Amino acid sequence: MSHPVVSVTVPVYNTSKYLRTCLDSLRMQTLKDIEYILVDDGSTDDSGLICDEYARTDSRFRVIHQKNGGLASARQTGLQQALGEYIIVCDSDDWAEPHMYENLYLTARNHDADIVTCGYYSEYSDGRSLKKQVFFKEKDGVVDFFDFLHRGAGSSWVKLIRKSLYERTNSTYEIGINFSEDALIIYKLLKGRPKIVQIPAYLYHYRRLYGGASYTNSIRMSYVFQLQFTYNWLKKNYTAAEYRPVIRQKAIEIAVVCLHVIDLDELYLRKFMSSELKWTTIVRGRLSLKSIMVCFEKIFPLCVARTILKTVYPFVYRYR
């Protein structure tokens, strides 16, 4: 199969516990003209062997074994190897509905879309399965660009993207940026002003894992610096006044993330908020729980703000 219509790239690192569920869901896809690029990013468990097993029995699976380089490196390898007209990511601990990629591709083809997005299920270890979808503003069936820029960055696994959009915007993953890498690549792609379509369907299952050493469970300053890399890129490349609300929101998100950081550099946080989140900047925007938390960060000592977060904010953040 030399020219599949869809390439699904799967970064794999030490997910042997969940990997078969993921790969079985790919093997059962109703879209047949498809390829799966499994990038084993230096796994030290049985993940690499499982990938090889699926490749031996199904020619649609290709395996690339590489030295561990992080999530962005694995995604970039998959992107470089993809042959399909459209590309999408699937995380190796998640799984997809059998008709997911057929639905996305047919929608893309029928609307000549550059990006097609859908909804997903957040799957929790206690058995809850919650539907999640951002419904963007539309005009004549096409997603509003500014609404998508403001609310659509991230979650590459529910965005089917035309390969030529990567090429004409010269968009690549930033090696070493493994926290917010989804947002950064979407910001880059949006520089090409793509045609975006959404479908009201929940087609992906996102496994929410708590505990362990995942980024979202043990956030460190190194991850905050990666967030600021994306923030700085956004400020540099979206300079018009119309983009200021997006940039403001990203600054707020960095400040809120700092409340979770294990090894927080408080001097960094104070400097960041002083330069990027002045009172005039905060009050001009829409009031939200995150902006309220930033106000507490500016008014009270950090220990007080953390106490408020622990008693109020986790219930919103954990189950959103």
C-alpha positions in Angstrom: 0.0 0.0 0.0 1.9 3.0 -1.2 -0.6 5.9 -0.9 -3.1 5.4 1.9 -5.7 8.2 2.4 -5.0 8.3 6.1 -1.9 7.9 8.2 -2.3 7.2 11.9 0.9 7.9 13.9 1.2 6.2 17.3 4.0 7.3 19.6 4.8 4.4 22.0 6.7 4.5 25.2 6.3 1.9 28.0 2.5 1.5 27.5 2.4 -2.3 27.2 -0.4 -2.5 29.8 -2.7 -0.6 27.4 -1.1 -1.0 24.0 -3.1 -4.1 22.7 -6.4 -2.3 23.4 -5.1 0.6 21.3 -3.8 -1.5 18.4 -6.8 -3.7 18.3 -9.0 -0.7 17.9 -6.9 0.4 15.0 -6.9 -3.0 13.4 -10.8 -3.0 13.5 -11.2 0.3 11.7 -13.8 0.4 8.9 -11.5 2.6 6.7 -9.3 0.1 4.9 -7.0 2.5 2.9 -5.1 3.4 6.0 -1.7 3.0 7.5 -0.5 2.9 11.1 3.0 4.1 12.0 4.1 2.9 15.4 7.0 4.8 16.7 8.6 2.9 19.6 10.5 5.7 21.4 13.0 3.5 23.2 10.5 1.6 25.3 12.1 -0.5 28.1 9.0 -2.8 28.6 7.4 -5.1 26.1 5.9 -2.3 24.0 8.4 -2.7 21.2 7.7 -6.4 20.9 4.0 -5.9 20.8 4.4 -3.4 18.0 6.5 -5.9 16.0 3.8 -8.6 16.6 1.1 -6.5 15.0 3.3 -5.5 12.1 4.0 -9.2 11.3 0.3 -10.0 11.0 -1.1 -6.8 9.4 0.7 -5.0 6.6 -1.0 -1.7 7.5 1.2 -1.5 10.6 4.7 -0.1 10.3 7.1 0.0 13.2 10.0 2.4 13.8 12.3 1.7 16.8 14.2 4.8 17.9 16.3 5.9 20.8 14.2 7.7 23.4 13.7 11.3 22.4 10.4 12.3 24.0 6.9 12.6 22.7 7.6 15.4 20.3 10.4 13.5 18.7 8.2 10.4 18.3 5.4 12.4 16.8 7.8 14.1 14.4 9.2 10.8 13.3 5.6 9.6 12.6 4.9 12.8 10.7 8.0 12.4 8.5 7.2 8.8 7.7 3.5 9.3 6.9 2.3 8.6 3.4 -1.3 9.5 3.7 -3.3 12.4 2.3 -4.4 13.1 5.9 -2.6 12.5 9.2 -3.8 12.0 12.7 -2.2 11.0 16.1 -3.4 8.2 18.3 -1.9 7.9 21.8 -0.8 4.4 22.7 -2.8 4.2 25.9 -6.1 5.3 24.2 -8.4 3.7 21.7 -10.7 4.7 18.8 -14.2 3.8 17.8 -14.2 1.4 14.8 -15.6 4.0 12.3 -13.6 7.0 13.6 -11.1 7.5 10.8 -13.6 6.6 8.0 -16.0 9.3 9.4 -13.3 11.9 9.7 -11.9 11.2 6.2 -15.3 11.2 4.4 -16.1 14.5 6.1 -12.8 15.9 5.0 -13.2 14.7 1.5 -16.8 15.8 1.2 -16.0 19.3 2.4 -12.5 19.6 1.0 -11.4 20.4 4.6 -7.9 20.9 5.8 -8.8 19.9 9.4 -11.7 17.9 10.7 -12.3 17.6 14.4 -14.7 15.6 16.6 -15.5 14.8 20.2 -14.2 12.1 22.6 -14.8 10.3 25.8 -12.7 10.9 28.9 -12.2 7.4 30.4 -11.5 7.3 34.2 -10.1 4.5 36.2 -13.3 4.4 38.4 -15.3 3.4 35.3 -16.8 6.8 34.4 -16.9 7.7 30.8 -17.6 11.4 30.1 -18.4 12.9 26.7 -16.2 15.9 25.7 -16.4 18.1 22.7 -15.7 21.8 22.0 -18.4 23.0 19.7 -16.9 25.9 17.7 -18.8 28.8 16.1 -19.6 28.2 12.5 -20.5 30.0 9.3 -21.9 28.0 6.4 -20.7 24.8 7.9 -17.1 26.0 8.4 -15.5 26.5 11.8 -14.8 30.1 12.8 -11.0 30.6 12.6 -10.7 32.9 15.7 -12.9 30.6 17.9 -10.7 27.6 16.9 -7.5 29.5 17.6 -8.8 30.5 21.0 -10.3 27.1 22.0 -9.0 24.5 19.6 -5.3 24.1 20.3 -4.4 20.7 21.7 -5.8 17.2 21.4 -4.3 16.2 18.1 -5.9 12.8 18.4 -9.3 14.2 17.5 -8.0 16.3 14.6 -7.6 14.8 11.1 -5.1 17.1 9.3 -4.3 17.3 5.6 -0.6 16.5 5.1 -0.2 19.4 2.6 -1.1 21.8 5.4 2.0 20.7 7.3 4.0 21.2 4.2 2.8 24.6 3.1 3.2 26.0 6.7 6.5 24.2 7.2 5.1 22.9 10.5 7.1 20.5 12.6 7.2 19.5 16.2 9.8 21.2 18.4 12.0 18.5 19.8 12.2 18.8 23.6 8.8 20.5 23.9 6.8 17.5 25.2 4.3 19.6 27.3 1.9 21.6 25.1 3.3 20.1 22.0 -0.2 19.7 20.7 -1.0 23.4 21.1 2.2 24.5 19.5 1.8 22.4 16.3 -1.8 23.6 16.0 -0.8 27.2 16.3 1.8 26.6 13.5 -0.8 25.0 11.2 -3.3 27.8 11.8 -0.8 30.2 10.2 -2.0 28.6 6.9 -5.6 29.7 7.5 -7.0 26.2 7.0 -10.6 25.3 6.3 -11.9 23.5 9.4 -15.0 21.4 9.8 -16.4 19.8 12.9 -18.6 16.7 13.3 -20.8 16.2 16.4 -19.6 12.7 17.2 -17.6 11.1 20.0 -15.1 8.9 18.3 -12.1 8.6 20.5 -11.4 7.3 24.0 -8.9 9.3 26.1 -7.6 7.4 29.1 -7.2 9.7 32.1 -4.4 8.3 34.2 -3.7 9.7 37.7 -0.8 9.0 39.9 2.6 7.9 38.6 5.0 10.2 36.8 2.9 11.6 34.0 3.3 15.3 33.2 -0.1 16.3 34.5 0.4 14.4 37.8 3.9 15.7 38.7 4.4 19.0 37.0 7.8 20.5 37.4 9.4 23.8 36.4 10.9 22.2 33.3 7.4 21.7 32.0 6.4 25.3 32.8 9.4 26.5 30.7 8.1 24.4 27.8 4.7 26.0 28.2 6.4 29.4 28.1 8.2 28.4 24.9 4.8 27.8 23.3 3.5 31.1 24.8 6.5 33.0 23.4 6.1 31.5 20.0 2.4 32.5 20.0 3.2 36.1 21.0 5.9 36.3 18.3 3.8 34.9 15.5 0.3 36.3 16.3 1.1 40.0 16.9 -2.1 41.7 15.7 -4.4 43.2 18.3 -7.2 40.7 17.5 -5.0 37.9 18.9 -4.6 39.5 22.3 -7.4 37.6 24.1 -5.8 34.3 23.0 -2.4 35.4 24.3 -3.9 36.6 27.6 -5.7 33.3 28.1 -2.4 31.4 27.6 -0.7 33.6 30.1 -3.4 32.8 32.6 -3.1 29.1 32.0 0.7 29.2 32.7 0.0 31.0 36.0 -2.6 28.4 37.0 -0.3 25.5 36.1 2.3 27.0 38.4 0.0 26.3 41.3 0.5 22.5 40.6 4.3 22.7 40.2 6.3 20.5 42.7 9.5 22.5 42.5 8.0 25.9 41.8 10.4 28.9 41.4 8.3 31.6 43.0 10.6 34.3 41.7 9.9 33.1 38.2 6.1 33.1 38.8 6.2 36.7 40.3 8.2 38.0 37.3 6.0 36.3 34.8 2.8 37.6 36.3 4.3 41.1 36.7 5.3 41.3 33.0 2.5 39.2 31.3 -0.5 39.5 33.7 -0.9 43.0 34.8 -4.2 43.9 36.5 -5.3 45.8 33.4 -4.8 42.7 31.3 -6.8 40.4 33.7 -9.8 42.7 34.2 -10.2 43.3 30.4 -10.9 39.7 29.8 -13.9 37.4 30.4 -14.2 36.3 34.1 -13.4 32.7 34.6 -12.4 30.3 37.4 -8.8 30.4 36.1 -8.7 34.2 36.0 -10.1 34.3 39.6 -7.3 31.9 40.7 -4.7 34.3 39.1 -6.2 37.2 41.0 -5.7 35.2 44.2 -2.1 34.5 43.2 -1.5 38.2 42.8 -3.2 39.2 46.0 -2.2 36.5 48.5 1.0 34.6 49.3 1.4 31.5 47.2 0.7 29.1 50.1 -2.8 30.7 50.5 -3.5 30.4 46.7 -2.4 26.7 46.8 -4.8 26.1 49.7 -7.7 27.6 47.7 -6.7 25.4 44.7 -6.7 22.2 46.7 -10.2 22.9 48.2 -11.9 24.3 45.1 -10.2 23.9 41.8 -9.3 20.2 41.6 -13.0 19.3 41.2 -13.2 21.3 38.1 -9.8 20.4 36.7 -9.8 16.7 37.4 -13.1 15.9 35.7 -13.3 18.4 32.9 
